[in-house]
């Protein structure tokens, strides 16, 4: 729609001086706002800051870690229950690397909380025979106490099966561990988590296979996927052991990757898997579970990692 010649003339030349001055001021203000908006958007000619790039270059949040927790809960399997460390076919939680009270082992709880604290402010929800599928329920029980720290050692039973084909698939292992962390965070969001790697089962085989008692006990079916036919060095047996070993390595990668996504989680960097244990660290009743000496070594590893200023590489 066109303006009348009269209105057009007023807009160009008949406006009073005061009105022209006011509009000029508005124009200057608008120009200033435009420049400011352009600078904030990172669209300057190069002299101003590029906020988009600055934000993108920021470092991710640093992990939060409590090096002196005042309460500890443990979840896991028979290793954390001290199975076969004190007597045959029985749990011995007092020598547990995580929450035990035995002075010879000096568990993580004993070192961090002292004997009264370990007795009053530590809880062991690990269960002998448990696989990772049981971890979410264990974690839920641990979260009820809202502990400062939860220790996790799980995965050996997922690899130790009657047949290697029955091992827990890696995707299922991941799903259960993710769900465990989710449940903990829902009920106790500030709890810290120390995750121990799955032990090296192939080294266990190599350490025990030369012990006559160990060989006989293993024939009862202990971790047959790795320890069965322990003297068989044929290609098929070697391939079976390598398959189990690869599955343990894959489980440890899951533990590492999932833990890395949680600011209050610290993985041991493969320290338990890499530990060069000997027969002295194995139970003389089954040559599979840690002895009291072995429990003490696990406590050493855990303590070093928990109190360290930085996580393992």
C-alpha positions as a Markdown table, in Angstrom:
| # | Residue | x | y | z |
|---|---|---|---|---|
| 1 | Unk | 0.0 | 0.0 | 0.0 |
| 2 | Unk | 1.5 | 3.4 | -1.1 |
| 3 | Unk | 1.6 | 6.4 | 1.2 |
| 4 | Unk | 0.0 | 9.7 | 0.0 |
| 5 | Unk | 2.4 | 12.3 | -1.4 |
| 6 | Unk | 1.7 | 14.4 | 1.6 |
| 7 | Unk | 2.5 | 11.7 | 4.2 |
| 8 | Unk | 5.6 | 10.8 | 2.3 |
| 9 | Unk | 6.8 | 14.4 | 2.3 |
| 10 | Unk | 6.4 | 14.7 | 6.0 |
| 11 | Unk | 8.4 | 11.6 | 6.6 |
| 12 | Unk | 11.4 | 12.8 | 4.6 |
| 13 | Unk | 11.5 | 16.5 | 5.3 |
| 14 | Unk | 8.8 | 18.0 | 7.3 |
| 15 | Unk | 9.5 | 16.3 | 10.7 |
| 16 | Unk | 10.3 | 18.7 | 13.5 |
| 17 | Unk | 13.9 | 18.8 | 14.6 |
| 18 | Unk | 13.1 | 17.5 | 18.1 |
| 19 | Unk | 11.4 | 14.4 | 16.7 |
| 20 | Unk | 14.3 | 13.8 | 14.2 |
| 21 | Unk | 16.8 | 14.0 | 17.2 |
| 22 | Unk | 14.8 | 11.5 | 19.2 |
| 23 | Unk | 14.6 | 9.0 | 16.3 |
| 24 | Unk | 18.3 | 9.4 | 15.7 |
| 25 | Unk | 18.9 | 8.5 | 19.3 |
| 26 | Unk | 16.8 | 5.4 | 19.0 |
| 27 | Unk | 18.7 | 4.4 | 15.9 |
| 28 | Unk | 22.0 | 4.8 | 17.7 |
| 29 | Unk | 20.7 | 2.6 | 20.6 |
| 30 | Unk | 19.4 | 0.0 | 18.2 |
| 31 | Unk | 22.7 | -0.1 | 16.5 |
| 32 | Unk | 24.5 | -0.5 | 19.8 |
| 33 | Unk | 22.2 | -3.4 | 20.7 |
| 34 | Unk | 22.8 | -5.0 | 17.4 |
| 35 | Unk | 26.6 | -4.8 | 17.8 |
| 36 | Unk | 26.3 | -6.3 | 21.3 |
| 37 | Unk | 24.1 | -9.1 | 20.2 |
| 38 | Unk | 26.5 | -9.8 | 17.3 |
| 39 | Unk | 29.4 | -10.0 | 19.7 |
| 40 | Unk | 27.6 | -12.3 | 22.1 |
| 41 | Unk | 26.7 | -14.6 | 19.2 |
| 42 | Unk | 30.4 | -14.9 | 18.3 |
| 43 | Unk | 29.9 | -13.2 | 15.0 |
| 44 | Unk | 32.3 | -10.3 | 15.3 |
| 45 | Unk | 34.9 | -9.5 | 12.7 |
| 46 | Unk | 37.5 | -11.3 | 14.7 |
| 47 | Unk | 38.3 | -8.7 | 17.4 |
| 48 | Unk | 35.7 | -10.0 | 19.9 |
| 49 | Unk | 35.5 | -13.3 | 21.7 |
| 50 | Unk | 34.0 | -16.4 | 20.1 |
| 51 | Unk | 31.8 | -17.7 | 22.9 |
| 52 | Unk | 30.7 | -20.7 | 20.9 |
| 53 | Unk | 34.2 | -21.9 | 20.5 |
| 54 | Unk | 35.1 | -21.1 | 24.1 |
| 55 | Unk | 32.3 | -23.2 | 25.4 |
| 56 | Unk | 33.2 | -26.1 | 23.1 |
| 57 | Unk | 36.8 | -26.0 | 24.3 |
| 58 | Unk | 36.0 | -26.3 | 28.0 |
| 59 | Unk | 37.3 | -29.4 | 29.8 |
| 60 | Unk | 34.8 | -32.0 | 31.0 |
| 61 | Unk | 34.0 | -32.0 | 34.7 |
| 62 | Unk | 36.7 | -33.5 | 36.9 |
| 63 | Unk | 35.9 | -36.7 | 38.8 |
| 64 | Unk | 34.9 | -36.2 | 42.4 |
| 65 | Unk | 36.5 | -38.6 | 44.8 |
| 66 | Unk | 36.4 | -39.0 | 48.6 |
| 67 | Unk | 39.8 | -40.4 | 49.8 |
| 68 | Unk | 38.6 | -40.9 | 53.4 |
| 69 | Unk | 35.1 | -42.4 | 53.4 |
| 70 | Unk | 33.5 | -42.9 | 56.8 |
| 71 | Unk | 31.3 | -45.9 | 55.8 |
| 72 | Unk | 31.7 | -48.7 | 53.4 |
| 73 | Unk | 29.4 | -51.3 | 51.8 |
| 74 | Unk | 30.6 | -54.2 | 49.7 |
| 75 | Unk | 28.8 | -56.0 | 46.8 |
| 76 | Unk | 30.1 | -58.9 | 44.8 |
| 77 | Unk | 30.6 | -62.7 | 44.9 |
| 78 | Unk | 32.4 | -65.4 | 47.0 |
| 79 | Unk | 35.7 | -63.6 | 46.8 |
| 80 | Unk | 34.3 | -60.7 | 48.8 |
| 81 | Unk | 32.7 | -63.2 | 51.2 |
| 82 | Unk | 36.1 | -64.8 | 52.0 |
| 83 | Unk | 34.8 | -68.1 | 50.8 |
| 84 | Unk | 37.2 | -71.0 | 51.5 |
| 85 | Unk | 39.7 | -68.7 | 53.2 |
| 86 | Unk | 39.2 | -70.0 | 56.7 |
| 87 | Unk | 37.6 | -73.4 | 56.2 |
| 88 | Unk | 36.3 | -75.7 | 53.5 |
| 89 | Unk | 33.2 | -74.8 | 51.6 |
| 90 | Unk | 32.2 | -71.9 | 53.9 |
| 91 | Unk | 32.1 | -68.1 | 53.9 |
| 92 | Unk | 34.5 | -66.3 | 56.1 |
| 93 | Unk | 33.5 | -62.6 | 55.9 |
| 94 | Unk | 35.8 | -61.6 | 58.7 |
| 95 | Unk | 38.7 | -62.0 | 56.3 |
| 96 | Unk | 37.0 | -60.2 | 53.4 |
| 97 | Unk | 39.4 | -57.8 | 51.6 |
| 98 | Unk | 36.6 | -55.2 | 51.6 |
| 99 | Unk | 34.9 | -55.2 | 55.0 |
| 100 | Unk | 36.6 | -57.9 | 57.2 |
| 101 | Unk | 37.8 | -57.3 | 60.7 |
| 102 | Unk | 40.8 | -59.7 | 60.8 |
| 103 | Unk | 44.0 | -58.0 | 61.7 |
| 104 | Unk | 46.0 | -60.3 | 59.5 |
| 105 | Unk | 44.2 | -59.2 | 56.4 |
| 106 | Unk | 43.7 | -55.5 | 57.3 |
| 107 | Unk | 40.7 | -55.0 | 55.0 |
| 108 | Unk | 39.9 | -51.8 | 53.3 |
| 109 | Unk | 37.3 | -51.0 | 55.9 |
| 110 | Unk | 39.8 | -51.7 | 58.8 |
| 111 | Unk | 42.4 | -49.4 | 57.3 |
| 112 | Unk | 40.0 | -46.6 | 56.5 |
| 113 | Unk | 37.6 | -46.8 | 59.5 |
| 114 | Unk | 39.5 | -48.5 | 62.2 |
| 115 | Unk | 38.3 | -51.6 | 64.0 |
| 116 | Unk | 35.2 | -50.0 | 65.7 |
| 117 | Unk | 34.3 | -48.3 | 62.5 |
| 118 | Unk | 34.7 | -51.4 | 60.4 |
| 119 | Unk | 32.3 | -53.3 | 62.8 |
| 120 | Unk | 29.7 | -50.5 | 63.0 |
| 121 | Unk | 29.9 | -48.7 | 59.6 |
| 122 | Unk | 30.6 | -51.4 | 57.0 |
| 123 | Unk | 28.1 | -53.9 | 55.4 |
| 124 | Unk | 28.8 | -56.9 | 53.2 |
| 125 | Unk | 26.1 | -57.8 | 50.7 |
| 126 | Unk | 28.2 | -60.0 | 48.4 |
| 127 | Unk | 27.0 | -63.5 | 48.0 |
| 128 | Unk | 28.9 | -66.7 | 47.1 |
| 129 | Unk | 28.0 | -67.9 | 43.7 |
| 130 | Unk | 26.6 | -64.6 | 42.5 |
| 131 | Unk | 26.9 | -63.4 | 39.0 |
| 132 | Unk | 26.4 | -59.9 | 37.6 |
| 133 | Unk | 22.7 | -60.5 | 37.3 |
| 134 | Unk | 22.5 | -60.3 | 41.1 |
| 135 | Unk | 24.4 | -57.1 | 41.3 |
| 136 | Unk | 21.4 | -54.6 | 41.0 |
| 137 | Unk | 19.6 | -56.2 | 44.0 |
| 138 | Unk | 22.8 | -56.2 | 46.0 |
| 139 | Unk | 23.4 | -52.5 | 45.1 |
| 140 | Unk | 19.9 | -51.6 | 46.2 |
| 141 | Unk | 20.5 | -53.1 | 49.6 |
| 142 | Unk | 23.9 | -51.3 | 49.9 |
| 143 | Unk | 22.3 | -48.0 | 48.9 |
| 144 | Unk | 19.8 | -48.2 | 51.8 |
| 145 | Unk | 22.7 | -47.3 | 54.2 |
| 146 | Unk | 23.8 | -44.4 | 52.0 |
| 147 | Unk | 27.4 | -45.3 | 52.5 |
| 148 | Unk | 30.3 | -43.1 | 51.6 |
| 149 | Unk | 31.8 | -45.9 | 49.5 |
| 150 | Unk | 30.6 | -49.0 | 47.8 |
| 151 | Unk | 33.2 | -51.6 | 46.6 |
| 152 | Unk | 32.4 | -53.9 | 43.6 |
| 153 | Unk | 34.1 | -57.1 | 42.7 |
| 154 | Unk | 32.0 | -59.2 | 40.3 |
| 155 | Unk | 32.4 | -61.2 | 37.1 |
| 156 | Unk | 34.4 | -64.3 | 37.9 |
| 157 | Unk | 31.2 | -66.4 | 38.1 |
| 158 | Unk | 30.0 | -65.0 | 34.8 |
| 159 | Unk | 33.1 | -66.5 | 33.1 |
| 160 | Unk | 33.3 | -69.6 | 35.3 |
| 161 | Unk | 30.7 | -72.0 | 33.8 |
| 162 | Unk | 30.5 | -75.7 | 33.1 |
| 163 | Unk | 31.0 | -74.8 | 29.5 |
| 164 | Unk | 32.5 | -71.7 | 27.8 |
| 165 | Unk | 29.4 | -71.4 | 25.7 |
| 166 | Unk | 27.4 | -70.7 | 28.9 |
| 167 | Unk | 29.4 | -67.6 | 29.9 |
| 168 | Unk | 27.4 | -64.4 | 30.4 |
| 169 | Unk | 27.3 | -62.4 | 27.1 |
| 170 | Unk | 29.1 | -59.1 | 27.3 |
| 171 | Unk | 26.0 | -57.1 | 26.4 |
| 172 | Unk | 24.1 | -58.7 | 29.3 |
| 173 | Unk | 27.0 | -58.0 | 31.6 |
| 174 | Unk | 27.0 | -54.4 | 30.6 |
| 175 | Unk | 23.2 | -54.1 | 31.1 |
| 176 | Unk | 23.4 | -55.5 | 34.6 |
| 177 | Unk | 26.3 | -53.2 | 35.7 |
| 178 | Unk | 24.6 | -50.1 | 34.2 |
| 179 | Unk | 21.4 | -51.0 | 36.0 |
| 180 | Unk | 23.3 | -51.5 | 39.3 |
| 181 | Unk | 24.8 | -48.0 | 39.0 |
| 182 | Unk | 21.4 | -46.5 | 38.1 |
| 183 | Unk | 19.8 | -48.0 | 41.2 |
| 184 | Unk | 22.6 | -46.7 | 43.4 |
| 185 | Unk | 22.4 | -43.3 | 42.0 |
| 186 | Unk | 18.6 | -43.2 | 42.4 |
| 187 | Unk | 18.8 | -44.1 | 46.1 |
| 188 | Unk | 22.2 | -42.7 | 47.2 |
| 189 | Unk | 23.5 | -40.2 | 44.6 |
| 190 | Unk | 26.6 | -39.1 | 46.5 |
| 191 | Unk | 28.0 | -42.5 | 47.2 |
| 192 | Unk | 31.4 | -43.2 | 45.7 |
| 193 | Unk | 32.1 | -46.5 | 44.0 |
| 194 | Unk | 35.4 | -48.5 | 43.8 |
| 195 | Unk | 35.3 | -51.1 | 41.1 |
| 196 | Unk | 37.9 | -53.9 | 41.2 |
| 197 | Unk | 38.7 | -55.7 | 37.9 |
| 198 | Unk | 37.9 | -59.4 | 37.4 |
| 199 | Unk | 40.9 | -61.6 | 38.3 |
| 200 | Unk | 43.0 | -63.3 | 35.7 |
| 201 | Unk | 41.5 | -66.8 | 35.5 |
| 202 | Unk | 44.1 | -68.0 | 33.1 |
| 203 | Unk | 46.9 | -67.2 | 35.5 |
| 204 | Unk | 45.0 | -69.1 | 38.1 |
| 205 | Unk | 45.0 | -72.1 | 35.9 |
| 206 | Unk | 48.7 | -71.7 | 35.2 |
| 207 | Unk | 49.5 | -71.4 | 38.9 |
| 208 | Unk | 47.4 | -74.3 | 40.1 |
| 209 | Unk | 47.7 | -76.9 | 37.4 |
| 210 | Unk | 51.1 | -78.1 | 38.7 |
| 211 | Unk | 49.7 | -78.7 | 42.2 |
| 212 | Unk | 48.5 | -82.3 | 42.6 |
| 213 | Unk | 45.9 | -81.4 | 45.1 |
| 214 | Unk | 44.6 | -78.5 | 43.0 |
| 215 | Unk | 44.3 | -80.7 | 39.9 |
| 216 | Unk | 42.2 | -83.2 | 41.8 |
| 217 | Unk | 39.9 | -80.6 | 43.4 |
| 218 | Unk | 39.4 | -78.9 | 40.0 |
| 219 | Unk | 38.0 | -82.2 | 38.7 |
| 220 | Unk | 35.0 | -81.7 | 40.9 |
| 221 | Unk | 33.9 | -79.0 | 38.4 |
| 222 | Unk | 35.3 | -75.7 | 39.8 |
| 223 | Unk | 35.3 | -73.2 | 36.9 |
| 224 | Unk | 35.3 | -75.9 | 34.3 |
| 225 | Unk | 35.3 | -73.4 | 31.5 |
| 226 | Unk | 38.9 | -72.5 | 32.4 |
| 227 | Unk | 40.1 | -75.2 | 34.8 |
| 228 | Unk | 38.5 | -78.3 | 33.3 |
| 229 | Unk | 41.0 | -80.9 | 31.9 |
| 230 | Unk | 43.8 | -78.8 | 33.3 |
| 231 | Unk | 46.6 | -80.9 | 31.9 |
| 232 | Unk | 45.2 | -81.0 | 28.4 |
| 233 | Unk | 47.5 | -78.8 | 26.2 |
| 234 | Unk | 45.8 | -79.7 | 22.9 |
| 235 | Unk | 44.5 | -77.0 | 20.5 |
| 236 | Unk | 40.9 | -77.3 | 21.5 |
| 237 | Unk | 41.6 | -76.9 | 25.2 |
| 238 | Unk | 44.0 | -74.0 | 24.6 |
| 239 | Unk | 41.3 | -72.3 | 22.5 |
| 240 | Unk | 38.7 | -72.8 | 25.2 |
| 241 | Unk | 41.0 | -71.1 | 27.8 |
| 242 | Unk | 41.8 | -68.3 | 25.4 |
| 243 | Unk | 38.0 | -67.7 | 24.9 |
| 244 | Unk | 37.4 | -67.5 | 28.6 |
| 245 | Unk | 40.3 | -65.1 | 29.0 |
| 246 | Unk | 39.0 | -62.9 | 26.2 |
| 247 | Unk | 35.6 | -62.8 | 27.9 |
| 248 | Unk | 37.2 | -61.7 | 31.2 |
| 249 | Unk | 39.1 | -58.9 | 29.4 |
| 250 | Unk | 35.8 | -57.8 | 27.8 |
| 251 | Unk | 34.1 | -57.7 | 31.2 |
| 252 | Unk | 36.8 | -55.5 | 32.5 |
| 253 | Unk | 36.5 | -53.2 | 29.6 |
| 254 | Unk | 32.7 | -52.9 | 30.5 |
| 255 | Unk | 33.6 | -52.1 | 34.1 |
| 256 | Unk | 36.1 | -49.5 | 33.0 |
| 257 | Unk | 33.8 | -47.8 | 30.4 |
| 258 | Unk | 30.7 | -47.7 | 32.6 |
| 259 | Unk | 32.6 | -46.4 | 35.6 |
| 260 | Unk | 34.3 | -43.7 | 33.6 |
| 261 | Unk | 30.9 | -42.1 | 32.9 |
| 262 | Unk | 30.2 | -41.6 | 36.6 |
| 263 | Unk | 32.1 | -38.8 | 38.4 |
| 264 | Unk | 32.1 | -40.7 | 41.7 |
| 265 | Unk | 33.3 | -44.0 | 40.3 |
| 266 | Unk | 36.9 | -45.2 | 40.3 |
| 267 | Unk | 38.0 | -48.4 | 38.4 |
| 268 | Unk | 41.2 | -50.0 | 39.6 |
| 269 | Unk | 42.9 | -49.7 | 36.2 |
| 270 | Unk | 43.1 | -53.5 | 35.9 |
| 271 | Unk | 45.2 | -53.8 | 39.1 |
| 272 | Unk | 43.5 | -57.0 | 40.3 |
| 273 | Unk | 43.6 | -58.6 | 36.8 |
| 274 | Unk | 47.3 | -57.7 | 36.5 |
| 275 | Unk | 48.3 | -58.9 | 40.0 |
| 276 | Unk | 50.9 | -61.7 | 39.6 |
| 277 | Unk | 49.5 | -63.9 | 42.4 |
| 278 | Unk | 51.2 | -67.2 | 43.3 |
| 279 | Unk | 49.9 | -70.3 | 45.1 |
| 280 | Unk | 50.4 | -68.6 | 48.4 |
| 281 | Unk | 47.5 | -66.3 | 47.6 |
| 282 | Unk | 45.2 | -69.3 | 46.8 |
| 283 | Unk | 43.0 | -71.3 | 49.2 |
| 284 | Unk | 44.5 | -74.7 | 50.0 |
| 285 | Unk | 41.0 | -76.1 | 50.0 |
| 286 | Unk | 40.1 | -75.3 | 46.4 |
| 287 | Unk | 43.1 | -73.6 | 44.7 |
| 288 | Unk | 40.6 | -71.1 | 43.3 |
| 289 | Unk | 39.5 | -68.6 | 45.9 |
| 290 | Unk | 41.9 | -66.3 | 47.6 |
| 291 | Unk | 43.5 | -67.4 | 50.8 |
| 292 | Unk | 43.9 | -65.1 | 53.8 |
| 293 | Unk | 47.1 | -63.9 | 52.2 |
| 294 | Unk | 45.3 | -63.4 | 48.9 |
| 295 | Unk | 42.6 | -61.4 | 50.7 |
| 296 | Unk | 45.3 | -59.2 | 52.2 |
| 297 | Unk | 46.8 | -58.5 | 48.8 |
| 298 | Unk | 43.4 | -57.5 | 47.4 |
| 299 | Unk | 43.0 | -55.2 | 50.4 |
| 300 | Unk | 46.4 | -53.7 | 49.6 |
| 301 | Unk | 45.4 | -53.0 | 46.0 |
| 302 | Unk | 42.1 | -51.5 | 47.0 |
| 303 | Unk | 43.5 | -49.2 | 49.7 |
| 304 | Unk | 46.2 | -47.8 | 47.4 |
| 305 | Unk | 43.6 | -47.0 | 44.7 |
| 306 | Unk | 41.0 | -45.5 | 47.1 |
| 307 | Unk | 43.4 | -43.2 | 48.9 |
| 308 | Unk | 45.4 | -42.2 | 45.8 |
| 309 | Unk | 45.1 | -38.5 | 44.7 |
| 310 | Unk | 44.5 | -39.6 | 41.1 |
| 311 | Unk | 42.8 | -42.6 | 39.6 |
| 312 | Unk | 44.9 | -45.4 | 38.0 |
| 313 | Unk | 46.0 | -44.7 | 34.5 |
